[in-house]
Amino acid sequence: MANLLNVLLMIDAAFIIILVLLQSGKSDGLSAAFTGSGDLNLFAVQKERGPEKLISRMTLILGIIFFALVIAIQIV
């Protein structure tokens, strides 16, 4: 049982990594804060649409599954 949970955890982690790499950047990053380039508005609301919304939700769901698997492995 524990081996199956470990395999599921590794597969879940691989999918999370892939989905995070597929996500597009939402801002100029931290370098813009130091250099002053670009319009840095940390509290701007940006709507996700289409594939970005799907990738974001899948990442959230897989993250929740990841933590559930970690807890399940610790219990077993």
All heavy atoms as a GROMACS GRO file, in nm:
protein
  571
    1MET      N    1   0.083  -0.120   0.000
    1MET     CA    2   0.000   0.000   0.000
    1MET      C    3   0.087   0.126   0.000
    1MET      O    4   0.059   0.221  -0.071
    1MET     CB    5  -0.093  -0.003   0.122
    1MET     CG    6  -0.186   0.114   0.130
    1MET     SD    7  -0.308   0.107   0.000
    1MET     CE    8  -0.412   0.240   0.042
    2ALA      N    9   0.192   0.124   0.083
    2ALA     CA   10   0.278   0.242   0.091
    2ALA      C   11   0.354   0.263  -0.039
    2ALA      O   12   0.378   0.377  -0.080
    2ALA     CB   13   0.375   0.228   0.208
    3ASN      N   14   0.391   0.152  -0.107
    3ASN     CA   15   0.462   0.164  -0.235
    3ASN      C   16   0.372   0.228  -0.340
    3ASN      O   17   0.418   0.309  -0.420
    3ASN     CB   18   0.511   0.028  -0.284
    3ASN     CG   19   0.629  -0.020  -0.203
    3ASN    OD1   20   0.701   0.060  -0.144
    3ASN    ND2   21   0.646  -0.151  -0.198
    4LEU      N   22   0.245   0.190  -0.341
    4LEU     CA   23   0.150   0.248  -0.435
    4LEU      C   24   0.134   0.398  -0.410
    4LEU      O   25   0.132   0.478  -0.504
    4LEU     CB   26   0.014   0.178  -0.426
    4LEU     CG   27  -0.097   0.237  -0.511
    4LEU    CD1   28  -0.065   0.219  -0.659
    4LEU    CD2   29  -0.230   0.173  -0.476
    5LEU      N   30   0.125   0.436  -0.283
    5LEU     CA   31   0.112   0.579  -0.250
    5LEU      C   32   0.238   0.656  -0.290
    5LEU      O   33   0.228   0.770  -0.337
    5LEU     CB   34   0.084   0.595  -0.100
    5LEU     CG   35  -0.053   0.548  -0.051
    5LEU    CD1   36  -0.063   0.560   0.100
    5LEU    CD2   37  -0.164   0.626  -0.118
    6ASN      N   38   0.355   0.594  -0.273
    6ASN     CA   39   0.479   0.661  -0.314
    6ASN      C   40   0.484   0.682  -0.464
    6ASN      O   41   0.528   0.787  -0.512
    6ASN     CB   42   0.601   0.581  -0.267
    6ASN     CG   43   0.629   0.599  -0.121
    6ASN    OD1   44   0.605   0.705  -0.066
    6ASN    ND2   45   0.679   0.495  -0.058
    7VAL      N   46   0.440   0.583  -0.540
    7VAL     CA   47   0.437   0.595  -0.686
    7VAL      C   48   0.339   0.705  -0.728
    7VAL      O   49   0.369   0.788  -0.814
    7VAL     CB   50   0.401   0.460  -0.752
    7VAL    CG1   51   0.375   0.476  -0.900
    7VAL    CG2   52   0.512   0.359  -0.728
    8LEU      N   53   0.221   0.707  -0.666
    8LEU     CA   54   0.123   0.811  -0.696
    8LEU      C   55   0.177   0.949  -0.661
    8LEU      O   56   0.152   1.047  -0.733
    8LEU     CB   57  -0.008   0.785  -0.621
    8LEU     CG   58  -0.090   0.665  -0.669
    8LEU    CD1   59  -0.210   0.644  -0.578
    8LEU    CD2   60  -0.134   0.686  -0.812
    9LEU      N   61   0.251   0.958  -0.552
    9LEU     CA   62   0.309   1.086  -0.512
    9LEU      C   63   0.412   1.134  -0.614
    9LEU      O   64   0.414   1.252  -0.650
    9LEU     CB   65   0.374   1.072  -0.374
    9LEU     CG   66   0.430   1.199  -0.312
    9LEU    CD1   67   0.318   1.295  -0.278
    9LEU    CD2   68   0.510   1.166  -0.188
   10MET      N   69   0.494   1.044  -0.665
   10MET     CA   70   0.594   1.082  -0.765
   10MET      C   71   0.529   1.124  -0.897
   10MET      O   72   0.571   1.222  -0.960
   10MET     CB   73   0.691   0.966  -0.790
   10MET     CG   74   0.790   0.947  -0.677
   10MET     SD   75   0.914   0.825  -0.717
   10MET     CE   76   0.834   0.678  -0.660
   11ILE      N   77   0.424   1.053  -0.937
   11ILE     CA   78   0.353   1.090  -1.060
   11ILE      C   79   0.287   1.226  -1.043
   11ILE      O   80   0.293   1.312  -1.133
   11ILE     CB   81   0.250   0.981  -1.095
   11ILE    CG1   82   0.322   0.852  -1.136
   11ILE    CG2   83   0.156   1.028  -1.205
   11ILE    CD1   84   0.229   0.733  -1.150
   12ASP      N   85   0.224   1.249  -0.929
   12ASP     CA   86   0.160   1.377  -0.900
   12ASP      C   87   0.263   1.490  -0.901
   12ASP      O   88   0.238   1.597  -0.957
   12ASP     CB   89   0.088   1.369  -0.765
   12ASP     CG   90   0.003   1.491  -0.738
   12ASP    OD1   91  -0.061   1.541  -0.832
   12ASP    OD2   92   0.001   1.536  -0.622
   13ALA      N   93   0.378   1.466  -0.840
   13ALA     CA   94   0.483   1.569  -0.837
   13ALA      C   95   0.532   1.602  -0.978
   13ALA      O   96   0.555   1.718  -1.011
   13ALA     CB   97   0.598   1.522  -0.750
   14ALA      N   98   0.545   1.501  -1.062
   14ALA     CA   99   0.589   1.524  -1.200
   14ALA      C  100   0.486   1.608  -1.276
   14ALA      O  101   0.522   1.702  -1.349
   14ALA     CB  102   0.611   1.390  -1.271
   15PHE      N  103   0.358   1.578  -1.257
   15PHE     CA  104   0.254   1.657  -1.324
   15PHE      C  105   0.251   1.800  -1.273
   15PHE      O  106   0.228   1.895  -1.350
   15PHE     CB  107   0.117   1.592  -1.309
   15PHE     CG  108   0.092   1.479  -1.405
   15PHE    CD1  109   0.057   1.354  -1.359
   15PHE    CD2  110   0.104   1.498  -1.542
   15PHE    CE1  111   0.034   1.250  -1.447
   15PHE    CE2  112   0.082   1.394  -1.630
   15PHE     CZ  113   0.046   1.270  -1.583
   16ILE      N  114   0.272   1.820  -1.143
   16ILE     CA  115   0.277   1.956  -1.088
   16ILE      C  116   0.392   2.034  -1.150
   16ILE      O  117   0.375   2.151  -1.189
   16ILE     CB  118   0.288   1.952  -0.934
   16ILE    CG1  119   0.159   1.904  -0.871
   16ILE    CG2  120   0.324   2.091  -0.879
   16ILE    CD1  121   0.166   1.883  -0.722
   17ILE      N  122   0.507   1.972  -1.162
   17ILE     CA  123   0.622   2.040  -1.222
   17ILE      C  124   0.593   2.079  -1.366
   17ILE      O  125   0.620   2.192  -1.408
   17ILE     CB  126   0.748   1.950  -1.214
   17ILE    CG1  127   0.793   1.936  -1.069
   17ILE    CG2  128   0.860   2.004  -1.301
   17ILE    CD1  129   0.898   1.831  -1.046
   18ILE      N  130   0.533   1.989  -1.442
   18ILE     CA  131   0.500   2.018  -1.581
   18ILE      C  132   0.401   2.133  -1.592
   18ILE      O  133   0.417   2.225  -1.672
   18ILE     CB  134   0.446   1.890  -1.651
   18ILE    CG1  135   0.558   1.788  -1.665
   18ILE    CG2  136   0.385   1.924  -1.786
   18ILE    CD1  137   0.511   1.650  -1.706
   19LEU      N  138   0.296   2.130  -1.508
   19LEU     CA  139   0.196   2.236  -1.514
   19LEU      C  140   0.251   2.371  -1.472
   19LEU      O  141   0.215   2.474  -1.528
   19LEU     CB  142   0.075   2.198  -1.427
   19LEU     CG  143  -0.015   2.089  -1.484
   19LEU    CD1  144  -0.124   2.052  -1.384
   19LEU    CD2  145  -0.076   2.132  -1.615
   20VAL      N  146   0.338   2.372  -1.373
   20VAL     CA  147   0.398   2.499  -1.331
   20VAL      C  148   0.486   2.557  -1.441
   20VAL      O  149   0.486   2.677  -1.466
   20VAL     CB  150   0.478   2.480  -1.199
   20VAL    CG1  151   0.565   2.600  -1.170
   20VAL    CG2  152   0.382   2.457  -1.084
   21LEU      N  153   0.558   2.470  -1.512
   21LEU     CA  154   0.642   2.518  -1.622
   21LEU      C  155   0.558   2.567  -1.740
   21LEU      O  156   0.604   2.653  -1.816
   21LEU     CB  157   0.736   2.407  -1.668
   21LEU     CG  158   0.848   2.372  -1.569
   21LEU    CD1  159   0.925   2.250  -1.620
   21LEU    CD2  160   0.940   2.490  -1.549
   22LEU      N  161   0.438   2.516  -1.756
   22LEU     CA  162   0.350   2.560  -1.864
   22LEU      C  163   0.284   2.694  -1.836
   22LEU      O  164   0.238   2.760  -1.928
   22LEU     CB  165   0.241   2.456  -1.890
   22LEU     CG  166   0.284   2.328  -1.961
   22LEU    CD1  167   0.168   2.230  -1.967
   22LEU    CD2  168   0.335   2.359  -2.100
   23GLN      N  169   0.277   2.734  -1.710
   23GLN     CA  170   0.212   2.859  -1.676
   23GLN      C  171   0.293   2.977  -1.725
   23GLN      O  172   0.415   2.978  -1.719
   23GLN     CB  173   0.191   2.871  -1.525
   23GLN     CG  174   0.088   2.775  -1.472
   23GLN     CD  175   0.069   2.787  -1.323
   23GLN    OE1  176   0.134   2.867  -1.257
   23GLN    NE2  177  -0.021   2.709  -1.269
   24SER      N  178   0.222   3.079  -1.772
   24SER     CA  179   0.290   3.200  -1.819
   24SER      C  180   0.315   3.293  -1.701
   24SER      O  181   0.242   3.290  -1.602
   24SER     CB  182   0.204   3.271  -1.923
   24SER     OG  183   0.082   3.312  -1.867
   25GLY      N  184   0.418   3.377  -1.714
   25GLY     CA  185   0.449   3.472  -1.608
   25GLY      C  186   0.342   3.579  -1.598
   25GLY      O  187   0.289   3.625  -1.698
   26LYS      N  188   0.308   3.617  -1.478
   26LYS     CA  189   0.202   3.715  -1.458
   26LYS      C  190   0.254   3.856  -1.437
   26LYS      O  191   0.178   3.950  -1.432
   26LYS     CB  192   0.118   3.672  -1.339
   26LYS     CG  193   0.064   3.532  -1.351
   26LYS     CD  194  -0.082   3.528  -1.329
   26LYS     CE  195  -0.143   3.392  -1.329
   26LYS     NZ  196  -0.094   3.292  -1.417
   27SER      N  197   0.385   3.872  -1.422
   27SER     CA  198   0.441   4.005  -1.401
   27SER      C  199   0.583   4.008  -1.454
   27SER      O  200   0.635   3.910  -1.505
   27SER     CB  201   0.440   4.042  -1.252
   27SER     OG  202   0.530   3.961  -1.183
   28ASP      N  203   0.647   4.123  -1.441
   28ASP     CA  204   0.785   4.138  -1.486
   28ASP      C  205   0.883   4.066  -1.394
   28ASP      O  206   0.998   4.048  -1.428
   28ASP     CB  207   0.823   4.285  -1.494
   28ASP     CG  208   0.750   4.354  -1.606
   28ASP    OD1  209   0.715   4.285  -1.705
   28ASP    OD2  210   0.729   4.476  -1.597
   29GLY      N  211   0.837   4.031  -1.277
   29GLY     CA  212   0.923   3.959  -1.184
   29GLY      C  213   0.986   4.052  -1.082
   29GLY      O  214   0.959   4.171  -1.075
   30LEU      N  215   1.072   3.996  -1.002
   30LEU     CA  216   1.133   4.070  -0.893
   30LEU      C  217   1.238   4.168  -0.943
   30LEU      O  218   1.262   4.271  -0.881
   30LEU     CB  219   1.196   3.970  -0.794
   30LEU     CG  220   1.236   4.025  -0.658
   30LEU    CD1  221   1.116   4.089  -0.589
   30LEU    CD2  222   1.292   3.915  -0.573
   31SER      N  223   1.298   4.138  -1.056
   31SER     CA  224   1.402   4.228  -1.108
   31SER      C  225   1.345   4.364  -1.144
   31SER      O  226   1.414   4.465  -1.132
   31SER     CB  227   1.470   4.166  -1.231
   31SER     OG  228   1.377   4.150  -1.336
   32ALA      N  229   1.220   4.369  -1.187
   32ALA     CA  230   1.158   4.497  -1.221
   32ALA      C  231   1.138   4.583  -1.096
   32ALA      O  232   1.140   4.705  -1.104
   32ALA     CB  233   1.025   4.475  -1.291
   33ALA      N  234   1.121   4.519  -0.982
   33ALA     CA  235   1.103   4.595  -0.858
   33ALA      C  236   1.232   4.667  -0.820
   33ALA      O  237   1.229   4.778  -0.766
   33ALA     CB  238   1.058   4.503  -0.746
   34PHE      N  239   1.346   4.605  -0.847
   34PHE     CA  240   1.474   4.667  -0.811
   34PHE      C  241   1.522   4.767  -0.915
   34PHE      O  242   1.578   4.870  -0.882
   34PHE     CB  243   1.580   4.559  -0.791
   34PHE     CG  244   1.554   4.473  -0.670
   34PHE    CD1  245   1.531   4.337  -0.684
   34PHE    CD2  246   1.549   4.528  -0.543
   34PHE    CE1  247   1.506   4.258  -0.574
   34PHE    CE2  248   1.523   4.448  -0.432
   34PHE     CZ  249   1.502   4.313  -0.448
   35THR      N  250   1.497   4.737  -1.044
   35THR     CA  251   1.544   4.827  -1.148
   35THR      C  252   1.447   4.939  -1.176
   35THR      O  253   1.484   5.041  -1.232
   35THR     CB  254   1.570   4.749  -1.280
   35THR    OG1  255   1.447   4.688  -1.322
   35THR    CG2  256   1.677   4.645  -1.260
   36GLY      N  257   1.322   4.921  -1.140
   36GLY     CA  258   1.222   5.024  -1.162
   36GLY      C  259   1.162   5.022  -1.301
   36GLY      O  260   1.086   5.109  -1.337
   37SER      N  261   1.195   4.923  -1.379
   37SER     CA  262   1.140   4.918  -1.514
   37SER      C  263   1.001   4.858  -1.511
   37SER      O  264   0.969   4.772  -1.431
   37SER     CB  265   1.230   4.834  -1.604
   37SER     OG  266   1.233   4.701  -1.557
   38GLY      N  267   0.917   4.904  -1.601
   38GLY     CA  268   0.783   4.851  -1.612
   38GLY      C  269   0.690   4.906  -1.507
   38GLY      O  270   0.728   4.982  -1.418
   39ASP      N  271   0.564   4.872  -1.521
   39ASP     CA  272   0.462   4.916  -1.427
   39ASP      C  273   0.439   4.806  -1.326
   39ASP      O  274   0.377   4.704  -1.357
   39ASP     CB  275   0.333   4.949  -1.503
   39ASP     CG  276   0.225   5.001  -1.411
   39ASP    OD1  277   0.258   5.059  -1.306
   39ASP    OD2  278   0.106   4.984  -1.445
   40LEU      N  279   0.492   4.822  -1.206
   40LEU     CA  280   0.480   4.719  -1.104
   40LEU      C  281   0.360   4.750  -1.016
   40LEU      O  282   0.362   4.842  -0.935
   40LEU     CB  283   0.607   4.712  -1.019
   40LEU     CG  284   0.609   4.604  -0.912
   40LEU    CD1  285   0.601   4.466  -0.976
   40LEU    CD2  286   0.733   4.615  -0.829
   41ASN      N  287   0.254   4.675  -1.035
   41ASN     CA  288   0.135   4.689  -0.954
   41ASN      C  289   0.106   4.552  -0.893
   41ASN      O  290   0.050   4.464  -0.959
   41ASN     CB  291   0.017   4.738  -1.039
   41ASN     CG  292  -0.102   4.774  -0.953
   41ASN    OD1  293  -0.099   4.754  -0.830
   41ASN    ND2  294  -0.206   4.826  -1.014
   42LEU      N  295   0.146   4.533  -0.769
   42LEU     CA  296   0.136   4.403  -0.706
   42LEU      C  297  -0.007   4.359  -0.680
   42LEU      O  298  -0.035   4.242  -0.666
   42LEU     CB  299   0.213   4.402  -0.574
   42LEU     CG  300   0.363   4.424  -0.586
   42LEU    CD1  301   0.426   4.432  -0.448
   42LEU    CD2  302   0.428   4.314  -0.666
   43PHE      N  303  -0.100   4.455  -0.674
   43PHE     CA  304  -0.237   4.423  -0.639
   43PHE      C  305  -0.331   4.430  -0.758
   43PHE      O  306  -0.451   4.435  -0.743
   43PHE     CB  307  -0.285   4.515  -0.528
   43PHE     CG  308  -0.199   4.507  -0.406
   43PHE    CD1  309  -0.108   4.607  -0.376
   43PHE    CD2  310  -0.205   4.397  -0.323
   43PHE    CE1  311  -0.027   4.599  -0.265
   43PHE    CE2  312  -0.124   4.387  -0.211
   43PHE     CZ  313  -0.035   4.488  -0.182
   44ALA      N  314  -0.276   4.429  -0.879
   44ALA     CA  315  -0.359   4.431  -0.999
   44ALA      C  316  -0.429   4.297  -1.015
   44ALA      O  317  -0.372   4.192  -0.992
   44ALA     CB  318  -0.274   4.461  -1.122
   45VAL      N  319  -0.555   4.304  -1.053
   45VAL     CA  320  -0.632   4.182  -1.073
   45VAL      C  321  -0.621   4.145  -1.220
   45VAL      O  322  -0.654   4.223  -1.308
   45VAL     CB  323  -0.780   4.204  -1.035
   45VAL    CG1  324  -0.861   4.079  -1.064
   45VAL    CG2  325  -0.791   4.243  -0.890
   46GLN      N  326  -0.572   4.024  -1.245
   46GLN     CA  327  -0.560   3.977  -1.381
   46GLN      C  328  -0.646   3.852  -1.396
   46GLN      O  329  -0.625   3.754  -1.327
   46GLN     CB  330  -0.414   3.943  -1.415
   46GLN     CG  331  -0.324   4.064  -1.410
   46GLN     CD  332  -0.179   4.025  -1.436
   46GLN    OE1  333  -0.144   3.909  -1.434
   46GLN    NE2  334  -0.098   4.124  -1.461
   47LYS      N  335  -0.743   3.860  -1.485
   47LYS     CA  336  -0.832   3.747  -1.508
   47LYS      C  337  -0.762   3.641  -1.591
   47LYS      O  338  -0.698   3.671  -1.690
   47LYS     CB  339  -0.957   3.793  -1.583
   47LYS     CG  340  -1.052   3.871  -1.499
   47LYS     CD  341  -1.152   3.778  -1.441
   47LYS     CE  342  -1.260   3.856  -1.369
   47LYS     NZ  343  -1.353   3.770  -1.306
   48GLU      N  344  -0.774   3.518  -1.548
   48GLU     CA  345  -0.722   3.407  -1.626
   48GLU      C  346  -0.835   3.357  -1.715
   48GLU      O  347  -0.949   3.344  -1.672
   48GLU     CB  348  -0.675   3.295  -1.535
   48GLU     CG  349  -0.557   3.332  -1.451
   48GLU     CD  350  -0.519   3.222  -1.354
   48GLU    OE1  351  -0.606   3.140  -1.320
   48GLU    OE2  352  -0.404   3.219  -1.312
   49ARG      N  353  -0.802   3.330  -1.840
   49ARG     CA  354  -0.903   3.283  -1.934
   49ARG      C  355  -0.850   3.164  -2.011
   49ARG      O  356  -0.731   3.150  -2.032
   49ARG     CB  357  -0.940   3.394  -2.032
   49ARG     CG  358  -0.997   3.517  -1.965
   49ARG     CD  359  -1.026   3.625  -2.068
   49ARG     NE  360  -1.055   3.752  -2.004
   49ARG     CZ  361  -1.176   3.789  -1.964
   49ARG    NH1  362  -1.277   3.709  -1.982
   49ARG    NH2  363  -1.195   3.906  -1.908
   50GLY      N  364  -0.942   3.081  -2.054
   50GLY     CA  365  -0.909   2.970  -2.142
   50GLY      C  366  -0.811   2.870  -2.082
   50GLY      O  367  -0.828   2.824  -1.969
   51PRO      N  368  -0.706   2.839  -2.158
   51PRO     CA  369  -0.610   2.737  -2.113
   51PRO      C  370  -0.536   2.778  -1.985
   51PRO      O  371  -0.502   2.691  -1.904
   51PRO     CB  372  -0.512   2.724  -2.229
   51PRO     CG  373  -0.577   2.788  -2.346
   51PRO     CD  374  -0.678   2.882  -2.293
   52GLU      N  375  -0.511   2.907  -1.967
   52GLU     CA  376  -0.442   2.952  -1.845
   52GLU      C  377  -0.524   2.920  -1.721
   52GLU      O  378  -0.468   2.879  -1.619
   52GLU     CB  379  -0.415   3.102  -1.852
   52GLU     CG  380  -0.310   3.141  -1.952
   52GLU     CD  381  -0.288   3.291  -1.954
   52GLU    OE1  382  -0.354   3.363  -1.876
   52GLU    OE2  383  -0.204   3.335  -2.034
   53LYS      N  384  -0.654   2.937  -1.730
   53LYS     CA  385  -0.741   2.908  -1.617
   53LYS      C  386  -0.743   2.758  -1.588
   53LYS      O  387  -0.738   2.716  -1.473
   53LYS     CB  388  -0.882   2.957  -1.647
   53LYS     CG  389  -0.976   2.948  -1.531
   53LYS     CD  390  -1.109   3.013  -1.564
   53LYS     CE  391  -1.201   3.017  -1.445
   53LYS     NZ  392  -1.327   3.084  -1.476
   54LEU      N  393  -0.747   2.677  -1.694
   54LEU     CA  394  -0.746   2.532  -1.677
   54LEU      C  395  -0.616   2.484  -1.614
   54LEU      O  396  -0.617   2.404  -1.520
   54LEU     CB  397  -0.766   2.463  -1.813
   54LEU     CG  398  -0.761   2.311  -1.811
   54LEU    CD1  399  -0.879   2.255  -1.733
   54LEU    CD2  400  -0.758   2.257  -1.952
   55ILE      N  401  -0.504   2.536  -1.661
   55ILE     CA  402  -0.373   2.497  -1.606
   55ILE      C  403  -0.362   2.539  -1.461
   55ILE      O  404  -0.312   2.465  -1.376
   55ILE     CB  405  -0.259   2.556  -1.692
   55ILE    CG1  406  -0.257   2.487  -1.828
   55ILE    CG2  407  -0.125   2.540  -1.622
   55ILE    CD1  408  -0.160   2.550  -1.926
   56SER      N  409  -0.410   2.658  -1.428
   56SER     CA  410  -0.405   2.708  -1.291
   56SER      C  411  -0.490   2.621  -1.197
   56SER      O  412  -0.446   2.586  -1.088
   56SER     CB  413  -0.453   2.853  -1.287
   56SER     OG  414  -0.454   2.902  -1.157
   57ARG      N  415  -0.608   2.586  -1.241
   57ARG     CA  416  -0.696   2.503  -1.157
   57ARG      C  417  -0.641   2.361  -1.141
   57ARG      O  418  -0.649   2.302  -1.034
   57ARG     CB  419  -0.836   2.499  -1.214
   57ARG     CG  420  -0.909   2.628  -1.192
   57ARG     CD  421  -1.056   2.612  -1.207
   57ARG     NE  422  -1.121   2.739  -1.178
   57ARG     CZ  423  -1.246   2.765  -1.207
   57ARG    NH1  424  -1.318   2.674  -1.267
   57ARG    NH2  425  -1.297   2.881  -1.177
   58MET      N  426  -0.585   2.306  -1.249
   58MET     CA  427  -0.527   2.172  -1.241
   58MET      C  428  -0.408   2.171  -1.145
   58MET      O  429  -0.389   2.076  -1.070
   58MET     CB  430  -0.485   2.124  -1.380
   58MET     CG  431  -0.600   2.086  -1.470
   58MET     SD  432  -0.704   1.956  -1.405
   58MET     CE  433  -0.588   1.822  -1.394
   59THR      N  434  -0.328   2.278  -1.148
   59THR     CA  435  -0.216   2.288  -1.054
   59THR      C  436  -0.265   2.291  -0.911
   59THR      O  437  -0.208   2.225  -0.822
   59THR     CB  438  -0.132   2.414  -1.084
   59THR    OG1  439  -0.095   2.413  -1.222
   59THR    CG2  440  -0.008   2.419  -0.998
   60LEU      N  441  -0.371   2.367  -0.885
   60LEU     CA  442  -0.428   2.373  -0.751
   60LEU      C  443  -0.480   2.236  -0.706
   60LEU      O  444  -0.452   2.192  -0.594
   60LEU     CB  445  -0.542   2.476  -0.746
   60LEU     CG  446  -0.618   2.487  -0.615
   60LEU    CD1  447  -0.528   2.540  -0.505
   60LEU    CD2  448  -0.740   2.573  -0.632
   61ILE      N  449  -0.551   2.168  -0.794
   61ILE     CA  450  -0.607   2.037  -0.760
   61ILE      C  451  -0.496   1.936  -0.734
   61ILE      O  452  -0.499   1.860  -0.636
   61ILE     CB  453  -0.701   1.989  -0.872
   61ILE    CG1  454  -0.827   2.075  -0.874
   61ILE    CG2  455  -0.738   1.842  -0.854
   61ILE    CD1  456  -0.914   2.056  -0.997
   62LEU      N  457  -0.394   1.935  -0.821
   62LEU     CA  458  -0.283   1.842  -0.801
   62LEU      C  459  -0.203   1.876  -0.674
   62LEU      O  460  -0.149   1.786  -0.610
   62LEU     CB  461  -0.191   1.842  -0.923
   62LEU     CG  462  -0.248   1.772  -1.047
   62LEU    CD1  463  -0.153   1.787  -1.166
   62LEU    CD2  464  -0.276   1.627  -1.020
   63GLY      N  465  -0.195   2.003  -0.638
   63GLY     CA  466  -0.130   2.041  -0.513
   63GLY      C  467  -0.204   1.988  -0.392
   63GLY      O  468  -0.143   1.939  -0.296
   64ILE      N  469  -0.336   1.996  -0.396
   64ILE     CA  470  -0.417   1.943  -0.286
   64ILE      C  471  -0.401   1.791  -0.277
   64ILE      O  472  -0.386   1.735  -0.168
   64ILE     CB  473  -0.565   1.983  -0.305
   64ILE    CG1  474  -0.580   2.135  -0.289
   64ILE    CG2  475  -0.655   1.908  -0.208
   64ILE    CD1  476  -0.715   2.189  -0.329
   65ILE      N  477  -0.401   1.724  -0.393
   65ILE     CA  478  -0.380   1.579  -0.395
   65ILE      C  479  -0.242   1.543  -0.342
   65ILE      O  480  -0.226   1.445  -0.268
   65ILE     CB  481  -0.401   1.524  -0.538
   65ILE    CG1  482  -0.548   1.537  -0.578
   65ILE    CG2  483  -0.355   1.379  -0.549
   65ILE    CD1  484  -0.575   1.506  -0.724
   66PHE      N  485  -0.142   1.626  -0.376
   66PHE     CA  486  -0.006   1.603  -0.328
   66PHE      C  487  -0.002   1.602  -0.175
   66PHE      O  488   0.053   1.510  -0.114
   66PHE     CB  489   0.087   1.711  -0.384
   66PHE     CG  490   0.231   1.694  -0.346
   66PHE    CD1  491   0.314   1.614  -0.420
   66PHE    CD2  492   0.284   1.760  -0.236
   66PHE    CE1  493   0.448   1.598  -0.386
   66PHE    CE2  494   0.416   1.746  -0.201
   66PHE     CZ  495   0.498   1.665  -0.275
   67PHE      N  496  -0.060   1.704  -0.112
   67PHE     CA  497  -0.059   1.710   0.034
   67PHE      C  498  -0.140   1.597   0.096
   67PHE      O  499  -0.102   1.544   0.201
   67PHE     CB  500  -0.108   1.846   0.082
   67PHE     CG  501  -0.005   1.954   0.067
   67PHE    CD1  502  -0.024   2.056  -0.023
   67PHE    CD2  503   0.112   1.951   0.141
   67PHE    CE1  504   0.073   2.156  -0.039
   67PHE    CE2  505   0.208   2.049   0.126
   67PHE     CZ  506   0.188   2.152   0.036
   68ALA      N  507  -0.250   1.559   0.033
   68ALA     CA  508  -0.329   1.447   0.085
   68ALA      C  509  -0.249   1.317   0.079
   68ALA      O  510  -0.254   1.235   0.172
   68ALA     CB  511  -0.459   1.434   0.006
   69LEU      N  512  -0.174   1.298  -0.031
   69LEU     CA  513  -0.092   1.177  -0.042
   69LEU      C  514   0.021   1.176   0.062
   69LEU      O  515   0.051   1.070   0.119
   69LEU     CB  516  -0.032   1.166  -0.183
   69LEU     CG  517  -0.128   1.120  -0.293
   69LEU    CD1  518  -0.063   1.136  -0.429
   69LEU    CD2  519  -0.173   0.978  -0.269
   70VAL      N  520   0.081   1.292   0.086
   70VAL     CA  521   0.188   1.299   0.187
   70VAL      C  522   0.133   1.262   0.325
   70VAL      O  523   0.194   1.184   0.400
   70VAL     CB  524   0.252   1.439   0.189
   70VAL    CG1  525   0.342   1.456   0.310
   70VAL    CG2  526   0.329   1.462   0.061
   71ILE      N  527   0.015   1.314   0.358
   71ILE     CA  528  -0.046   1.282   0.487
   71ILE      C  529  -0.081   1.133   0.493
   71ILE      O  530  -0.060   1.067   0.595
   71ILE     CB  531  -0.169   1.372   0.511
   71ILE    CG1  532  -0.123   1.517   0.532
   71ILE    CG2  533  -0.250   1.322   0.630
   71ILE    CD1  534  -0.233   1.618   0.534
   72ALA      N  535  -0.135   1.079   0.383
   72ALA     CA  536  -0.171   0.938   0.380
   72ALA      C  537  -0.049   0.849   0.397
   72ALA      O  538  -0.055   0.746   0.466
   72ALA     CB  539  -0.242   0.904   0.249
   73ILE      N  540   0.062   0.887   0.336
   73ILE     CA  541   0.186   0.808   0.351
   73ILE      C  542   0.234   0.812   0.496
   73ILE      O  543   0.281   0.710   0.549
   73ILE     CB  544   0.294   0.860   0.253
   73ILE    CG1  545   0.258   0.822   0.110
   73ILE    CG2  546   0.432   0.804   0.289
   73ILE    CD1  547   0.346   0.884   0.005
   74GLN      N  548   0.222   0.924   0.561
   74GLN     CA  549   0.266   0.935   0.701
   74GLN      C  550   0.176   0.851   0.793
   74GLN      O  551   0.224   0.796   0.892
   74GLN     CB  552   0.264   1.082   0.746
   74GLN     CG  553   0.374   1.164   0.684
   74GLN     CD  554   0.512   1.111   0.720
   74GLN    OE1  555   0.539   1.076   0.834
   74GLN    NE2  556   0.598   1.104   0.621
   75ILE      N  557   0.050   0.841   0.761
   75ILE     CA  558  -0.042   0.762   0.844
   75ILE      C  559  -0.017   0.613   0.824
   75ILE      O  560  -0.017   0.535   0.920
   75ILE     CB  561  -0.188   0.798   0.811
   75ILE    CG1  562  -0.218   0.940   0.859
   75ILE    CG2  563  -0.285   0.698   0.874
   75ILE    CD1  564  -0.352   0.993   0.818
   76VAL      N  565   0.009   0.572   0.700
   76VAL     CA  566   0.032   0.431   0.669
   76VAL      C  567   0.171   0.397   0.706
   76VAL      O  568   0.225   0.356   0.789
   76VAL     CB  569   0.013   0.402   0.519
   76VAL    CG1  570   0.057   0.261   0.486
   76VAL    CG2  571  -0.130   0.423   0.479
   0.00000   0.00000   0.00000
